[in-house]
Amino acid sequence: MKKQLFLVSLLAFLVFSCKKTNNGDGNALNGKWEITQVVLRSTGESFQPALPLENAPFIHFDNGAFTGRTDRNSISGEYTLGGIDSLRILSFTRSEVNENDFGKAVMNLMISCQLSSLYPCPPSLVLWESGDRIKITTLWYILHLQRQ
């Protein structure tokens, strides 16, 4: 009997002490996310931010609005979520500084979201790789983000 009580207690401890990931609701996306990589799906070409990363490119999501920056430009806009696995960019604005290849890939991803009413962005698939890493897949691009 003591052995069973010990096992039940141990199981309860393990269940309640496990860290919960915050990817089960619409607010899970809220916060600052570092843009770690953009991949062009048709060719597999990958773009990373320029080094050093003291001013790492990011997107900050906040209940339907986002702000952020690439290596050289600022971005802002609005989005909606369709559950925890679908993202739709409604609008976005940007500054107009000449970009490097990474920034061009981010800007092309954002611009392509506005050029079509159905694709490539609305809706984009959001894959939670963990509570701190997500991958947003559009028809043409894959955007890798890590929570800061």
Backbone as CSV, one residue per row, in Angstrom:
resi,resn,N_x,N_y,N_z,CA_x,CA_y,CA_z,C_x,C_y,C_z
1,MET,0.820,-1.191,0.000,0.000,0.000,0.000,0.871,1.266,0.000
2,LYS,1.965,1.249,0.799,2.856,2.403,0.842,3.522,2.622,-0.514
3,LYS,3.837,1.514,-1.185,4.470,1.622,-2.492,3.513,2.281,-3.491
4,GLN,2.237,1.900,-3.467,1.248,2.487,-4.364,1.046,3.967,-4.060
5,LEU,0.980,4.318,-2.783,0.822,5.713,-2.391,2.028,6.533,-2.854
6,PHE,3.226,5.972,-2.726,4.437,6.652,-3.176,4.392,6.882,-4.691
7,LEU,3.990,5.853,-5.451,3.931,5.978,-6.908,2.895,7.008,-7.338
8,VAL,1.746,7.015,-6.678,0.708,8.003,-6.997,1.209,9.409,-6.673
9,SER,1.875,9.564,-5.534,2.422,10.870,-5.147,3.486,11.334,-6.136
10,LEU,4.352,10.422,-6.548,5.397,10.754,-7.511,4.782,11.168,-8.849
11,LEU,3.791,10.432,-9.301,3.118,10.753,-10.555,2.454,12.128,-10.469
12,ALA,1.768,12.397,-9.367,1.123,13.702,-9.186,2.159,14.819,-9.197
13,PHE,3.288,14.608,-8.543,4.353,15.611,-8.522,4.860,15.889,-9.938
14,LEU,5.092,14.825,-10.698,5.605,14.992,-12.056,4.610,15.711,-12.953
15,VAL,3.339,15.370,-12.828,2.313,15.994,-13.663,2.202,17.484,-13.357
16,PHE,2.165,17.845,-12.085,1.951,19.243,-11.721,3.218,20.088,-11.754
17,SER,4.379,19.473,-11.834,5.611,20.260,-11.874,6.112,20.484,-13.290
18,CYS,5.522,19.834,-14.283,5.959,20.020,-15.659,5.619,21.429,-16.119
19,LYS,6.540,22.048,-16.869,6.319,23.383,-17.394,5.275,23.319,-18.498
20,LYS,4.315,24.203,-18.419,3.289,24.266,-19.445,3.735,25.226,-20.531
21,THR,3.488,24.873,-21.785,3.785,25.786,-22.877,2.567,26.656,-23.104
22,ASN,2.811,27.861,-23.545,1.741,28.831,-23.728,1.317,28.882,-25.188
23,ASN,0.990,27.713,-25.744,0.579,27.712,-27.138,-0.828,27.177,-27.325
24,GLY,-1.633,27.256,-26.301,-2.970,26.715,-26.393,-4.061,27.737,-26.533
25,ASP,-3.745,29.017,-26.665,-4.797,30.000,-26.829,-4.334,31.104,-27.766
26,GLY,-5.263,31.995,-28.101,-4.965,33.066,-29.039,-3.959,34.073,-28.524
27,ASN,-3.782,34.152,-27.206,-2.820,35.094,-26.646,-1.401,34.546,-26.644
28,ALA,-1.219,33.303,-27.024,0.109,32.683,-26.988,1.092,33.394,-27.906
29,LEU,0.598,33.980,-28.968,1.467,34.664,-29.921,1.932,36.024,-29.397
30,ASN,1.198,36.593,-28.439,1.557,37.909,-27.904,2.980,37.911,-27.372
31,GLY,3.698,38.980,-27.640,5.058,39.119,-27.151,6.025,39.397,-28.282
32,LYS,7.281,39.495,-27.919,8.343,39.836,-28.861,9.009,38.563,-29.372
33,TRP,9.107,38.452,-30.696,9.670,37.279,-31.362,10.816,37.717,-32.270
34,GLU,11.974,37.118,-32.080,13.123,37.374,-32.946,12.918,36.646,-34.271
35,ILE,13.171,37.346,-35.377,13.105,36.727,-36.705,14.453,36.059,-36.943
36,THR,14.487,34.740,-36.916,15.761,34.032,-37.026,16.086,33.582,-38.446
37,GLN,15.045,33.411,-39.278,15.295,32.899,-40.627,14.049,33.089,-41.480
38,VAL,14.266,33.341,-42.774,13.201,33.346,-43.772,13.645,32.397,-44.875
39,VAL,12.764,31.472,-45.264,13.091,30.487,-46.300,12.136,30.675,-47.474
40,LEU,12.687,30.782,-48.676,11.894,30.815,-49.896,11.546,29.373,-50.241
41,ARG,10.271,29.022,-50.162,9.869,27.617,-50.299,10.177,27.033,-51.670
42,SER,10.076,27.818,-52.734,10.259,27.266,-54.079,11.686,26.784,-54.332
43,THR,12.659,27.426,-53.709,14.059,27.060,-53.949,14.762,26.514,-52.712
44,GLY,14.177,26.746,-51.528,14.829,26.357,-50.283,15.890,27.352,-49.842
45,GLU,16.029,28.454,-50.600,17.018,29.470,-50.235,16.671,30.053,-48.870
46,SER,17.683,30.176,-48.022,17.492,30.612,-46.645,18.171,31.960,-46.416
47,PHE,17.487,32.835,-45.691,18.018,34.159,-45.373,18.044,34.326,-43.861
48,GLN,19.197,34.736,-43.330,19.348,35.010,-41.903,19.698,36.483,-41.723
49,PRO,19.402,37.028,-40.528,19.753,38.425,-40.282,21.266,38.625,-40.285
50,ALA,21.670,39.855,-40.571,23.099,40.191,-40.567,23.644,40.130,-39.147
51,LEU,24.915,39.827,-39.043,25.577,39.805,-37.737,26.305,41.124,-37.538
52,PRO,26.517,41.600,-36.355,26.112,41.064,-35.055,24.629,41.319,-34.783
53,LEU,24.083,40.586,-33.841,22.649,40.619,-33.586,22.250,41.459,-32.371
54,GLU,23.023,42.487,-32.028,22.632,43.297,-30.873,21.306,44.014,-31.120
55,ASN,20.972,44.250,-32.372,19.671,44.811,-32.739,18.931,43.808,-33.614
56,ALA,18.710,42.629,-33.083,18.123,41.530,-33.854,16.756,41.913,-34.409
57,PRO,16.487,41.551,-35.662,15.166,41.785,-36.236,14.098,41.068,-35.415
58,PHE,12.929,41.687,-35.277,11.882,41.101,-34.450,10.506,41.500,-34.951
59,ILE,9.510,40.766,-34.469,8.099,41.126,-34.602,7.507,41.038,-33.207
60,HIS,6.775,42.074,-32.809,6.092,42.080,-31.516,4.591,42.009,-31.793
61,PHE,3.968,40.889,-31.407,2.533,40.691,-31.576,1.814,41.135,-30.310
62,ASP,0.698,41.863,-30.477,-0.045,42.352,-29.321,-1.535,42.429,-29.642
63,ASN,-2.242,41.324,-29.424,-3.705,41.284,-29.546,-4.230,41.908,-30.833
64,GLY,-3.724,41.476,-31.968,-4.234,41.933,-33.250,-3.397,43.007,-33.930
65,ALA,-2.387,43.511,-33.251,-1.480,44.493,-33.853,-0.056,43.952,-33.765
66,PHE,0.788,44.353,-34.708,2.193,43.969,-34.612,3.079,45.148,-34.998
67,THR,4.262,45.161,-34.416,5.310,46.111,-34.760,6.603,45.316,-34.853
68,GLY,7.609,45.901,-35.453,8.879,45.196,-35.518,9.862,45.905,-36.406
69,ARG,10.936,45.170,-36.721,11.947,45.729,-37.617,12.733,44.592,-38.270
70,THR,13.260,44.921,-39.436,14.227,44.054,-40.093,15.602,44.623,-39.740
71,ASP,16.620,44.284,-40.501,17.933,44.869,-40.240,17.925,46.385,-40.442
72,ARG,17.055,46.884,-41.347,17.104,48.309,-41.695,15.765,49.030,-41.660
73,ASN,14.652,48.348,-41.630,13.340,48.985,-41.715,12.453,48.646,-40.534
74,SER,11.493,49.530,-40.282,10.453,49.288,-39.280,9.209,48.780,-39.985
75,ILE,8.462,47.912,-39.314,7.205,47.400,-39.845,6.142,47.494,-38.755
76,SER,4.898,47.617,-39.172,3.775,47.571,-38.236,2.540,47.177,-39.026
77,GLY,1.528,46.697,-38.322,0.316,46.296,-39.005,-0.672,45.634,-38.084
78,GLU,-1.647,44.980,-38.705,-2.702,44.286,-37.977,-2.823,42.858,-38.476
79,TYR,-3.269,41.962,-37.583,-3.440,40.557,-37.922,-4.630,39.991,-37.154
80,THR,-5.094,38.839,-37.599,-6.081,38.065,-36.849,-5.575,36.635,-36.767
81,LEU,-6.036,35.944,-35.751,-5.710,34.536,-35.578,-6.954,33.708,-35.812
82,GLY,-6.784,32.568,-36.453,-7.842,31.580,-36.592,-7.468,30.390,-35.735
83,GLY,-7.704,30.499,-34.435,-7.237,29.466,-33.513,-5.765,29.674,-33.240
84,ILE,-5.083,28.590,-32.860,-3.658,28.711,-32.535,-2.758,28.364,-33.711
85,ASP,-3.356,27.989,-34.848,-2.510,27.522,-35.945,-2.748,28.250,-37.261
86,SER,-3.374,29.428,-37.206,-3.653,30.159,-38.429,-3.511,31.660,-38.175
87,LEU,-2.790,32.336,-39.048,-2.523,33.767,-38.915,-2.880,34.450,-40.218
88,ARG,-3.566,35.583,-40.129,-3.916,36.358,-41.316,-3.415,37.790,-41.131
89,ILE,-2.547,38.250,-42.034,-2.078,39.633,-42.016,-3.159,40.483,-42.679
90,LEU,-3.705,41.449,-41.942,-4.753,42.309,-42.488,-4.170,43.522,-43.201
91,SER,-3.152,44.117,-42.613,-2.512,45.288,-43.210,-1.114,45.425,-42.628
92,PHE,-0.261,46.146,-43.339,1.057,46.440,-42.782,1.642,47.661,-43.472
93,THR,2.480,48.370,-42.738,3.217,49.502,-43.278,4.692,49.286,-42.966
94,ARG,5.541,50.010,-43.675,6.980,49.846,-43.476,7.684,51.145,-43.805
95,SER,8.875,51.283,-43.263,9.727,52.394,-43.681,10.352,52.016,-45.016
96,GLU,11.054,52.936,-45.641,11.513,52.723,-47.020,13.028,52.808,-47.168
97,VAL,13.767,52.139,-46.312,15.227,52.131,-46.409,15.649,50.921,-47.242
98,ASN,16.665,51.080,-48.092,17.154,49.979,-48.919,17.573,48.806,-48.031
99,GLU,17.091,47.621,-48.337,17.304,46.431,-47.508,18.435,45.554,-48.025
100,ASN,18.991,44.735,-47.115,19.882,43.648,-47.507,19.012,42.454,-47.914
101,ASP,19.617,41.329,-48.281,18.846,40.180,-48.769,17.859,39.656,-47.730
102,PHE,18.270,39.595,-46.470,17.371,39.130,-45.412,16.164,40.055,-45.293
103,GLY,16.407,41.347,-45.219,15.310,42.309,-45.100,14.384,42.268,-46.297
104,LYS,14.961,42.081,-47.495,14.128,41.967,-48.694,13.213,40.755,-48.604
105,ALA,13.727,39.647,-48.076,12.896,38.444,-47.934,11.739,38.693,-46.966
106,VAL,12.016,39.360,-45.839,10.945,39.679,-44.879,9.929,40.608,-45.526
107,MET,10.397,41.648,-46.205,9.487,42.596,-46.848,8.679,41.930,-47.954
108,ASN,9.305,41.063,-48.753,8.565,40.348,-49.795,7.478,39.479,-49.192
109,LEU,7.783,38.831,-48.068,6.775,38.030,-47.383,5.598,38.908,-46.985
110,MET,5.858,40.054,-46.363,4.787,40.952,-45.922,4.005,41.524,-47.100
111,ILE,4.721,41.968,-48.137,4.055,42.542,-49.304,3.181,41.501,-49.982
112,SER,3.674,40.277,-50.107,2.891,39.229,-50.761,1.611,38.941,-49.994
113,CYS,1.605,39.202,-48.690,0.394,39.005,-47.896,-0.709,39.949,-48.330
114,GLN,-0.347,41.141,-48.784,-1.350,42.132,-49.143,-1.769,42.053,-50.604
115,LEU,-1.026,41.349,-51.431,-1.313,41.335,-52.862,-2.448,40.406,-53.246
116,SER,-2.840,39.537,-52.370,-3.866,38.562,-52.701,-4.894,38.481,-51.591
117,SER,-6.137,38.305,-51.964,-7.184,38.196,-50.951,-7.241,36.799,-50.345
118,LEU,-6.690,35.804,-51.028,-6.744,34.436,-50.514,-5.377,33.845,-50.227
119,TYR,-4.394,34.069,-51.084,-3.057,33.505,-50.927,-2.045,34.561,-51.294
120,PRO,-0.834,34.504,-50.846,-0.174,33.430,-50.159,-0.308,33.472,-48.645
121,CYS,-0.709,34.601,-48.064,-0.697,34.656,-46.597,-2.012,34.304,-45.928
122,PRO,-3.121,34.868,-46.323,-4.334,34.564,-45.562,-4.904,33.209,-45.911
123,PRO,-5.001,32.310,-44.994,-4.313,32.301,-43.704,-2.975,31.583,-43.822
124,SER,-2.075,31.914,-42.952,-0.779,31.242,-42.883,-0.833,30.187,-41.796
125,LEU,-0.107,29.117,-41.987,-0.059,28.047,-40.999,0.979,28.382,-39.941
126,VAL,0.567,28.340,-38.671,1.482,28.578,-37.556,1.779,27.235,-36.912
127,LEU,3.033,26.813,-36.957,3.456,25.554,-36.348,4.250,25.870,-35.093
128,TRP,3.751,25.407,-33.949,4.451,25.609,-32.673,5.469,24.492,-32.527
129,GLU,6.753,24.828,-32.712,7.811,23.836,-32.532,8.087,23.622,-31.055
130,SER,7.830,24.648,-30.251,7.890,24.598,-28.789,7.175,25.850,-28.308
131,GLY,7.138,26.075,-27.001,6.512,27.281,-26.488,7.257,28.544,-26.869
132,ASP,8.522,28.394,-27.272,9.363,29.545,-27.587,9.791,29.624,-29.046
133,ARG,9.386,28.672,-29.871,9.788,28.662,-31.277,8.568,28.351,-32.140
134,ILE,8.363,29.202,-33.153,7.274,28.948,-34.092,7.786,29.105,-35.517
135,LYS,7.032,28.497,-36.412,7.317,28.579,-37.837,6.007,28.979,-38.511
136,ILE,6.014,30.096,-39.231,4.828,30.559,-39.945,5.048,30.270,-41.422
137,THR,4.186,29.440,-41.990,4.339,28.999,-43.373,3.274,29.641,-44.248
138,THR,3.715,30.355,-45.275,2.816,30.910,-46.282,3.006,30.094,-47.558
139,LEU,2.318,30.480,-48.606,2.461,29.759,-49.868,3.893,29.843,-50.396
140,TRP,4.554,30.996,-50.209,5.876,31.207,-50.791,7.022,31.206,-49.796
141,TYR,6.753,31.467,-48.516,7.824,31.650,-47.538,7.565,30.869,-46.258
142,ILE,8.650,30.626,-45.520,8.572,30.102,-44.154,9.333,31.087,-43.276
143,LEU,8.658,31.595,-42.257,9.238,32.563,-41.334,9.490,31.867,-40.009
144,HIS,10.746,31.848,-39.558,11.118,31.220,-38.285,11.248,32.304,-37.222
145,LEU,10.566,32.099,-36.090,10.584,33.066,-34.996,10.936,32.378,-33.687
146,GLN,11.638,33.097,-32.828,11.953,32.595,-31.489,11.591,33.681,-30.485
147,ARG,10.858,33.278,-29.431,10.437,34.245,-28.415,11.655,34.844,-27.726
148,GLN,11.633,36.160,-27.552,12.739,36.850,-26.868,12.431,36.991,-25.401
